[in-house]
């Protein structure tokens, strides 16, 4: 629900897309965004808390209760932002850049560029957000005390105290994607395990937390609503509980997928992905090139010059997409991409270095050369995706 993320994962995807975000400004030089989905929770809070505020504040009108409920929703969003700023400040102290902070329907996230290099830094970053929430809870509680405990300000502060306490306690639950999950990950790392092992343990713990939360929502709903008429507030609370449980489950599942992808990526060796390749002049008719490739059981074609030097890569998709009737009249020059530095890879590349090279210059095929400068053959991103266990058509960029 709240926490930090590293958007530059092996899959290259951000946890929250960049579309339809509303920029609120920046704090400490970090852009702050809110998703339109936050309006849903703001509306839910405004409707749900109006009756409660009228019961606690004497003389409060219906319009005033809705206005105060909306103010509470905004103050709660500010509390979420403060929680994320805790992550941001500590991240910068340990040398990491924070790309942005996003407040969304179920909380907020600080998107960090890179990963902590030491377990104690990981622990400090994860603990900073709940620590700020605990401080806010204590401060609001102290502010709510006094002779005018029934005043609007005191009631609002008391509500914020309880809300920040819930945020803090909930986020230290030991499961990803919560901050508590990152604390577990850091502790496993500290105790001699790896970051990856800690992430897997914390992700499975997150799935357990999600299941327990969903079960708790069902049990609580059965106890509280037993024999009572169903209200909009009870339906909204139940839906919100299940939404949080689903968020935890899918967040934990995504972590497990990323870790599995990372393990497969670390085992990648470029030399094992090279396709059998033939080398032909650019003037070769496509029909003849296809015949020779089939004859030699080649899956890659490299265009060479009169000196036998590799000059271009034939795009398999262009050949398969060409009408067979046109193949005798078109040449390899029509379906090839001239070589540039990013399309040439050393056969010693492996693991994350290989993925980084593919992300830097996206293409469907790459030329592989040995340390002697001689072309070894072609690799295709479709083969790379298959080795990583990605859906066909998946992209590594």
N, C-alpha and C positions, 0 to 999 in steps of 0.2 A: 504494500500500500504506500509506503514511503521508503525512500532509500537512495542508493547510488547505483549507477550502472556504467558500464564501459561499452559505448556504442560501437567501438571498433573491434567487434568480435569476429571470429573466423568467418561467420556468415555475412559480415559486413553490414548488418542491419541495425538500425536504431530501435530501441524499445518502444519509442513513440515516434510516429512518422512526422515529417515536417509540414504536411499539408494542414490547412485550416487551423493554424495556431495564431492566437492573438498576442501580440507583443505588448507587455505592460511597461517595459522600460528595462533598466538594468540596475543591479545592486552590486557594489564592489567590482564593477566592470563586467559582470556576468549577465547576459541577456536573460530576462524572465518572461516566460510565456504562460498562457493559460489556454486550455482546450475548451471549445464550446460545450463539451460534456459537463464542465464544472457548473454550468447554468442549471443543469438538472438537479444536482445536489443542493445548490443554492435555493432553488424553488422548493425542494423537499423540506429543507430546514425551515424555510420561511413559513410554510404551511403547518408543519408538524409542531413547531415550538410556540406558535402564537397562543394556543390555549394554555400551555404551561406558564408562559410569561404572565398572562392575565390572572392566573390563579395565584401567582407569587407576588405580583405588584399591584397594590391597591389602587383603584381608580384608573387603571390603564384601559384605554378605549380599544376597540377592535382594530381600528386603523393604526393606533400606536403600537399594538402588539405585533402586527405584521411588519411595521417599520423596524422595531427592535429585533425581530427574528431575522430580518434581512441583514441588519447590522451585525448580528451574531455570525451569520454565514460568512460575511466579509472578514470579520475578525478571525474566524476559524481558518479561512484561507491564508490570512496573514500569519497565523501560527504555523501552518504548513510551510509557508515560505521561510519562516525563521528556522524551522527544523532543517530544511534543505540548506540554508545558509551555514548551519553548523557543519554539515558535510563539506560544503564548499570551502570554508575557511581552513579547515584542517587539511583538505586535499591540497590546497595551495601552499600550505606550510611545509608539506612533504614533497613539494616540487611537481605536482600534477596540475594540469590545466583543466578547468571546468568549462565545457562548451556552452552549456545553458542549463537553466532550471525550468522545469515544466510542472505546473499545477494542473491536475486533471480530476476526473470524476471521483476517483477513490483515494486521492492523496497527491503526492508529488514525487519528483525524481530529479536528482542532480546527475547530469550526464558528464562523465569524466573521460578525458582523452588520455588513455593509457591505464596502466595498472600499478598499484603499489608494489615496490620491489622488496619490501620487508613485511613480515607478518605483523609486526607491531604497528606499522603505518596503516595496514589494512584494518587492524583492530581499532585504531584511533579514529580513522575516517568513519567507520561504521558506528562507533559509539557516540560520535559528536552530535548527531541528530537527536537521538533519544535524550541525551544530556541536556540539550537546549530545551526540549519539550518538558523535561522534569523541572528545569529552572522556571519556565513560563508558568507551569502549574503551581509551583510554590509561590511565585510572585503574585499571580492572580488571586490565590487563596488568601494571602496576607492582605491584599487590597480589598477583598470582600468583607473582611472583619470590621467591626465598628458598630456604633450605635444605630446607624441607618441601614441595617442588614436587609430591609425590605425595599430599599430604593432601587431604581432601575440600574444604576451603576453597579451596586453591590451584587445584584442578582446576575447581571451580565458577567461580572468578574468571576463569580462562583461557577457559572456555566463554563466559562473558558478554562477555569482551573481544572474542573472535572474532565473537560474535553482534552486538554493537553496531557493530563495524567493517563487517559485512555490511549492517546496517541503514543505516549512514551512506553507504556506497558505492552501494548499490542505489538509495537515495533521491535521489542527485544525478545519476542517469541523466537525460539531457535529454529528458524526455517527460512530459506530463500523463497521469494525475493525480499523478505523483510531484513531490516538492519541486523536483527538477531541472527539471521542465517549467515550474514557476513562475519559476525562475531564468531560463530561456530567454525566457519571456514578459516578464519585467522588463527583460532586456537588449535585446530588440527594441524595447520601449517607450523605453528610454533612448537608443537609437541613432536616434531620430526616427520610429519606427513608432508605431502605436497599440496600446493595450492589447488591442484585439480582434484585430489582426493577429498580435500576439505569441501570443495564446491559440490561434489557428488553427495557427500554425507549430508550437507546442509540442504541440498535440493530434495533429497528423500525425506528429510525432516519437514521441509516445507509442504510436501504432499500430505504428510501425516497431519500437520496443522490445518491444512485445507479441509481434509476429511473430518477432523474433529469439529471444526467451525461449522461445517454444513450440518453435521449431526446435532450440534448444540442449537443451531437455529431451528431445526425441526422440533427438538424436545422443548425448547423454550416457547415456541409458538403453540405447541399442544398444551402446555401448562398454563400460559398466560391467557390464551384465547379460548380455553375450555368453557363452552356454554355461553360465551360472550359474542355479540354480533361483530362481524368483521368490519373494521374501519379502514379508511384510506391510510392512516398512519401505520397501522399494524401490517397492512399489505406492503407498504413502502419499506418498513423496517426489515421485513422478511426478505423482500427482494434485494435490499442492500446487503443483508448478511450473505445471501447466496452469491451475489456479485463479488463480494470480497473473497469468499471461498474459491470461486472460479478464478479470480485474479491470481490468488496464491498458487492454485494448482497449475495454471498455465505458465506462470512465471517460473515455478520450479521445474516444470517439464521442459521449458525452453533452455534452462541452464543445463539440464541433463543432455539435451541435444547438442548444445554448443560444446560441452566437454567431450562428448563422443566424437564430434566433428574435429575437435582439436587433437584428440588421440589419433584419429585417422590421418589428419594433416601432418602430424609429426612423423608418421611412418612413410609418407610419400617419398618416392625416389624417381626422379625424372627419367633415369635410364630405363626403368621398367615400363614407362608409358609411351615410349617411342613407337610409332607406327612403322610397319614396313613401307619404304618410300622408294619411288622411282624419280629420276631426274631427267627432265626433258626440255628442249628448246621452247621458247615462247611461241614459235610459229607452228607448233604441233597442233593439228586439228583435235578438237575435243573428243571426237569419236575414236580417233587413233589412240589418244591418251587413255581413254577408258578401256580400250581393248588391251593395251599393254599392262595397265594396272591389274586388270582381271587375270591376265596371263601370268603375271609375276606375283599375284596375290598381295598387291600393295594397297594400302589404305591412305597413302599420302602422296602428293605430287609436288615437286619443287621445280620451279622454272630456272634454267641455267642459261648463261650466255655462251658465246662461241668458245670461250676459254674454259668452260666447265664450272664456272663460279656460280654459286647460288645467288639469284637476283630477286625472286618473288615466290610467294606461296599461293598455291591454287586453293580457292575456297570451295570446299566440298559442297556447301549449300547452294552455291551458284551453279555447279554442274548438275546436281540433282533437280534443281528448279528449272533447268533449261529443257525446252521441248526437244525430244530425240531427233526430230526432223531437222533441227538447226545445228546439231552437233557436228556434222561433216563440214559445215561452212564457218563455224566459229573456231577460234584458236585459244590456246591457254592464256594468251595475253588478255583476252576478254574476261577471264574469270579468275584473275590473280591479283594479289595485293603486293606491291613492291615492298621489299624488306626494308625495315628501319630498325634502329638499335633495340627498341623494346620488343621486337618480334624475334629476336635472336637470343637464345638461352644457352648457358653452359650446361653440359650434361651432368655436372656435379651438384646442380641445384636440388634441394630437397626441403621438405617440411614447410614451415611458415615462410621461408625465403622464396620458395616457389610460388606460394599463393600471393605474396606481396608483388612479385614480378608480373603475375597475371593481372592483378588489380591495377597495376600502374599503367599498363597498355592493354585494354580489353581487345581480344580478337578471338576468332574461332580456331585458328591454327598458329603454331609457332615453330620456328626452325631450331633444332637442337644441334650444337656444335661441340666438338671435343676440345681438349686443351691444345691440340695441334692445329685448331682452326678448320678442321675438316668437318663437313656436314654429316651428322649421324642419322638424321631423319626428321620426322614431323611429330609433334604432339598436338592433340585436339582438346579443347576445353570440355567437350562432351565426355571424353575419356577421363579427364580430371574430375569432373562432377561425379561420374560413376564410381571412381575410386574413393571419393569422399562420402558416397552414399547419399548424394543429393538427388532430388527428382530431375529427370532429364529435362533440359532446358533451364536448370538452375544456373545462377550466375555467381561467380566468385568475386565480382567487383563489389 
